[in-house]
Amino acid sequence: MRQTEGTEAGVVLITTLLLITLLLAVAAGALMLSRTDLLISRNLLTGAQALWLAQTGSEMGKNWLEENLAGALLPMTLGPEELAAGTYTVRIATLGNAEYQLTASGAAAEGSRRVVEEIVRLPDFTPDGVVTSDGDGLHPDFDDHSGGVGRRIPDFSVDGRNHAPDGTLSARCPGISPFATTQAVARDDLIAAANTLKQEIVTRANSFCQADGSSLAGSCTPGLAWVRGTGAAPRFTTGPCATTTPSCFLNLDLSAPALRADGFPVSVHLPTAPENHGPFAPLPGAASFVLLLSAAERVRLHTAVDDILQGTAELPENKVLHISHSLGGGSYTYGTWDEPKVTRIEDGTDALDMSDGAEVNGAGVLIIPRVVRLGNVRFNWQGLVLVVGGGDLRVEEAHACGHILGAVVVRDDAAPDRKLDLDLVQRSGGCPPLAVNYSCETVSRALTLLMRTVSWTEKFGA
């Protein structure tokens, strides 16, 4: 009995030690598993942070396109830029046909890196004319109905030089022609109207002005005096002639700064830029101020306008504004440079008037499917104006002033009537007379409203 009890001595101690060892092993394993889980979680966290940084880079690239696309030299790279606990970098490249590739990488802690590629597309539209006629409805006669002999020098202007969003001249994009059209008959009508205007201006100048700039009967403005010239005989003649004859009225330059002179001597009394030109400022060196689009250019224009109209129809309502009734006696804003909008004139059979001292400002895309008449209104628009269907934008009163800063496309119903008639505009002390000035910056800004993602891919192993 004693011998048995002696052989069991220390069993409890050994068992306890074994149990403690087992528990230590389990605890060590649990700690190792816990640490592994922490490492995995950490890797997932830094990977997610890197992915979000890459996505941020892609969004910043799109924001950059909205602000700087016009005249940009691509490819270019933004960054690396610090954000939170990491950085993002984005490379922007053009793929052609108004598609752009944004390759953005995000770098987070512990060397974590993610790369995403996003391809975005805009309507493939680059204006060839400040006013582009996609049809046969643009037939202005440039007649101011002022009475008397001949015609005065128009106060409105269609300026193909590129302008910045603030209205000053900009070298970001080259200039374009005042008018472009898809049909030869519309081109011929515009050229004929311009030649008639030249002839009538010369007639007025020769009737009212003498060589010393004094007046014979009616008003001889400095611009008309310059047209008349200082020689014994008038500078230009009005009879049938050819451009090879220097004194032919056809050689009158409708973009000459002297036409805008407000005092004598003409050479030192010119308005400052960008108002230092006559009614039309064409593409430098162009043989005509009307560009006839080629077959390929017509197809591209049709596709782009269809794309714009379809894209605007698919926008969420918070990006679309509506004008359903006439505007007068107040101030109205339809989008800004920082937040452009698509604005639709609601369709209707009656004309919509903007008059009675109204001030109408907007930025983005303006769609006009009905007649809009500009009376005593200050009208300022930055971006793209689309006149479609039976729409028109015409001046009804001499005191219409302001500017369209961008481009106008007239897509009409093929009716051979006059569209975009600005003839009645007259200079006054209220604000500068209505002008249609080209701006690639504002057109690009308007088109980025319709930017859409074609593809989005995370580039593993990049």
MOPEVEN-V944676 format. One record per helix or strand of 3 or more residues. SS is the DSSP state (H for helix, E for strand). FROM is the first residue (numbers start at 1). TO is the last residue. If there is no record, write none. Layout:
SS	FROM	TO
SS	FROM	TO
This chain:
H	2	7
H	11	68
E	76	83
E	86	96
E	99	107
H	109	111
E	113	121
E	129	133
E	157	159
E	177	181
H	184	208
H	222	228
H	249	251
H	257	260
H	266	268
E	290	292
H	295	313
H	317	319
E	320	323
E	331	334
E	341	345
E	352	355
E	358	368
E	371	374
E	377	389
E	392	395
E	401	412
E	435	438
H	440	450
E	452	458
